[in-house]
Amino acid sequence: MKTPTLDPRLEQRLHDAEARFAELEEALASPAVLSRPDQLRELGQERAHLEPVVDTARRLHVALRERKGAADLLAETDEADVLAMAEEEIASLDARIESLTREARERLLPRDPLEDRAAVVEIRAGTGGDEAGLFAADLMRMYQRLAERQGWSVELVSLSEGIPGSLKEVIFTVRGRGAYGRLRYESGVHRVQRVPETESQGRIHTSAATVAVLPEAEEVDLQIDPGDLRIDVFRSSGPGGQSVNTTDSAVRITHVPTGLVVSCQDEKSQHKNKAKALKVLRSRLLDRMIAEQEAQRARDRKTQVGTGDRSAKIRTYNFPQNRVTDHRIGLTLYSLGEVLGGDLDELIGALRLAKEEERLVDVEA
C-alpha cells in the first residue's frame, strides 16, 4: 500500500504560507502597526487571505501523521480485527488527504484582483429582429433579479429601445461584493429558442443577443491621453423630459487609437453623460488590455483558455423544453424559469469551478 506524500512544490508553498502567516500575526500585534490604520488594514487583509490556507495545511499535516500511525499499526499487528480497523482507517484517511490536497491547491490560487470590481454589463440584440430585442430585455431583467438576490445595486448608463418591451442596446453598471467575479462568465452570445407571440403557426424561432461584461476601470488602471479622444455632443433621442430632448446633452466619445466609441444620453446633464461615457470607455479599454494579456498567456500555453473571444455561442435558452444549456462546460438545467428569474448560482458555480481547474495547472507547474 503506497503511502501518500505531498508534492515538494506544494509542500514548499504551504510552508511559505505558514511562515508568512506567523510574521503577520507578530506584525499585527506590534504597536508600530497598530498606530498606522492603513498598514493595519493592508496586513489584516493579507492575514485574512492566508488564514484558510494555513488552516487547510494544518489539517492536511494532521491527516498525514494519522495515516502514518495507521500504517505503522497495520505493519505491526497480526490480529484480524485490528488489521481490518487499520485498513478501514487508512482508506478513510487516504480519501481525506486527497480532498485536503486539492483544497490546499485551490486555496493557493492567486485571488483575482478584479473579483470585487463593479461590472459594466452591455447587452445588444443580435440576429432575430424584434424577437432578439425582446430576448435582450429578458436578459437585462435576469441580471437585475440576480443583482437583487445578491444585494447588488444597478445603475443604468444608456438605453436604446426597440418595439415596446424590447431593447436594441443597454449598458448598466452592477456594484457589490463579487459583482465582476460572478458576472464575468456571462460574456458571449446567448441564444433563445421559443415561439414568438406573433407566430401564428407555432413555429420555434431562434434569436440571439450578445452580452459583454467588463470590469469597471479605475483611473489608476490606465491613463487615457485626452489628445486621443474626440468628443461630440448631440441632442438626446427617445423617451425623456423636455431638457433631455431639447438640449445638446448627449455625449459621444471616440478613442481615436482603437476606434472604440461610447455614447451616453441617459442624464440631463452633458457633464454627467460625459463622466458616464468615460467610465464605460475606460472599462472597455481595460477589458481589451486584459483580453490581450490572456490571449498571450493562452498562446504561450498553447491553449484557448481565456482568450476573451465572445464570438462563440455560450448558452442556449430553450423555452419548449424548459432547458438552459451552457455549451462551454456542457451543463444542462431544466429550470429555465428559475434561471431567467435570476437564479444563476448553479451555472455560475460550475463555470467558476471549471475556471479554477484550469488555474490549478499554473499552481502545480
Rosetta blueprint (number, residue, H / E / L):
1 M L
2 K L
3 T L
4 P L
5 T L
6 L L
7 D L
8 P H
9 R H
10 L H
11 E H
12 Q H
13 R H
14 L H
15 H H
16 D H
17 A H
18 E H
19 A H
20 R H
21 F H
22 A H
23 E H
24 L H
25 E H
26 E H
27 A H
28 L H
29 A L
30 S L
31 P H
32 A H
33 V H
34 L H
35 S L
36 R L
37 P H
38 D H
39 Q H
40 L H
41 R H
42 E H
43 L H
44 G H
45 Q H
46 E H
47 R H
48 A H
49 H H
50 L H
51 E H
52 P H
53 V H
54 V H
55 D H
56 T H
57 A H
58 R H
59 R H
60 L H
61 H H
62 V H
63 A H
64 L H
65 R H
66 E H
67 R H
68 K H
69 G H
70 A H
71 A H
72 D H
73 L H
74 L H
75 A H
76 E H
77 T L
78 D L
79 E L
80 A H
81 D H
82 V H
83 L H
84 A H
85 M H
86 A H
87 E H
88 E H
89 E H
90 I H
91 A H
92 S H
93 L H
94 D H
95 A H
96 R H
97 I H
98 E H
99 S H
100 L H
101 T H
102 R H
103 E H
104 A H
105 R H
106 E H
107 R H
108 L L
109 L L
110 P L
111 R L
112 D L
113 P L
114 L L
115 E L
116 D L
117 R L
118 A L
119 A E
120 V E
121 V E
122 E E
123 I E
124 R E
125 A E
126 G L
127 T L
128 G L
129 G L
130 D H
131 E H
132 A H
133 G H
134 L H
135 F H
136 A H
137 A H
138 D H
139 L H
140 M H
141 R H
142 M H
143 Y H
144 Q H
145 R H
146 L H
147 A H
148 E H
149 R H
150 Q H
151 G L
152 W L
153 S E
154 V E
155 E E
156 L E
157 V E
158 S E
159 L E
160 S E
161 E E
162 G L
163 I L
164 P L
165 G L
166 S L
167 L E
168 K E
169 E E
170 V E
171 I E
172 F E
173 T E
174 V E
175 R E
176 G L
177 R L
178 G L
179 A H
180 Y H
181 G H
182 R H
183 L H
184 R H
185 Y H
186 E H
187 S L
188 G E
189 V E
190 H E
191 R E
192 V E
193 Q E
194 R E
195 V L
196 P L
197 E L
198 T L
199 E L
200 S L
201 Q L
202 G L
203 R L
204 I L
205 H E
206 T E
207 S E
208 A E
209 A E
210 T E
211 V E
212 A E
213 V E
214 L E
215 P E
216 E L
217 A L
218 E L
219 E L
220 V L
221 D L
222 L L
223 Q L
224 I L
225 D L
226 P H
227 G H
228 D H
229 L E
230 R E
231 I E
232 D E
233 V E
234 F E
235 R L
236 S L
237 S L
238 G L
239 P L
240 G L
241 G L
242 Q H
243 S H
244 V H
245 N H
246 T H
247 T L
248 D L
249 S L
250 A E
251 V E
252 R E
253 I E
254 T E
255 H E
256 V L
257 P L
258 T L
259 G L
260 L E
261 V E
262 V E
263 S E
264 C E
265 Q L
266 D L
267 E L
268 K L
269 S L
270 Q H
271 H H
272 K H
273 N H
274 K H
275 A H
276 K H
277 A H
278 L H
279 K H
280 V H
281 L H
282 R H
283 S H
284 R H
285 L H
286 L H
287 D H
288 R H
289 M H
290 I H
291 A H
292 E H
293 Q H
294 E H
295 A H
296 Q H
297 R H
298 A H
299 R H
300 D H
301 R H
302 K L
303 T L
304 Q L
305 V L
306 G L
307 T L
308 G L
309 D L
310 R L
311 S L
312 A L
313 K E
314 I E
315 R E
316 T E
317 Y E
318 N E
319 F L
320 P L
321 Q L
322 N L
323 R E
324 V E
325 T E
326 D E
327 H L
328 R L
329 I L
330 G L
331 L E
332 T E
333 L E
334 Y L
335 S L
336 L H
337 G H
338 E H
339 V H
340 L H
341 G L
342 G L
343 D L
344 L L
345 D H
346 E H
347 L H
348 I H
349 G H
350 A H
351 L H
352 R H
353 L H
354 A H
355 K H
356 E H
357 E H
358 E H
359 R H
360 L H
361 V H
362 D H
363 V H
364 E H
365 A L
